[in-house]
Amino acid sequence: MRSGPVRLGQLTRLIPEASKKMLTQHLRQLEADGIVRRTDKSDLVLHVEYQFEEGSVEDTLALLDSLIRWGNKYMEVFGQKQA
């Protein structure tokens, strides 16, 4: 979602360890918290996109980048492969 709207199927391919059900639950919670926007573009075929809310993009990405740096540092300390 960093570069724009994504569909649930795209997220499941990017995060294969997460089940579709869990991704959906977390996206719904992020939507309820005002962090993510869900857009239903369905006509004949189910088409739903998720993207960060306009006002939260910069803060959310800064937080995620910080968590990535922390995770990579933590993995280095314990000899794990970096993400």
Secondary structure in CASP SS format (residue, H / E / C, confidence):
PFRMAT SS
TARGET T0000
AUTHOR 0000-0000-0000
METHOD secondary structure of the structure
MODEL  1
M C 1.00
R C 1.00
S C 1.00
G C 1.00
P C 1.00
V E 1.00
R E 1.00
L H 1.00
G H 1.00
Q H 1.00
L H 1.00
T H 1.00
R H 1.00
L H 1.00
I C 1.00
P C 1.00
E C 1.00
A C 1.00
S C 1.00
K H 1.00
K H 1.00
M H 1.00
L H 1.00
T H 1.00
Q H 1.00
H H 1.00
L H 1.00
R H 1.00
Q H 1.00
L H 1.00
E H 1.00
A H 1.00
D C 1.00
G C 1.00
I C 1.00
V E 1.00
R E 1.00
R E 1.00
T E 1.00
D E 1.00
K C 1.00
S C 1.00
D C 1.00
L C 1.00
V C 1.00
L C 1.00
H C 1.00
V E 1.00
E E 1.00
Y E 1.00
Q E 1.00
F E 1.00
E C 1.00
E H 1.00
G H 1.00
S H 1.00
V H 1.00
E H 1.00
D H 1.00
T H 1.00
L H 1.00
A H 1.00
L H 1.00
L H 1.00
D H 1.00
S H 1.00
L H 1.00
I H 1.00
R H 1.00
W H 1.00
G H 1.00
N H 1.00
K H 1.00
Y H 1.00
M H 1.00
E H 1.00
V H 1.00
F C 1.00
G C 1.00
Q C 1.00
K C 1.00
Q C 1.00
A C 1.00
END
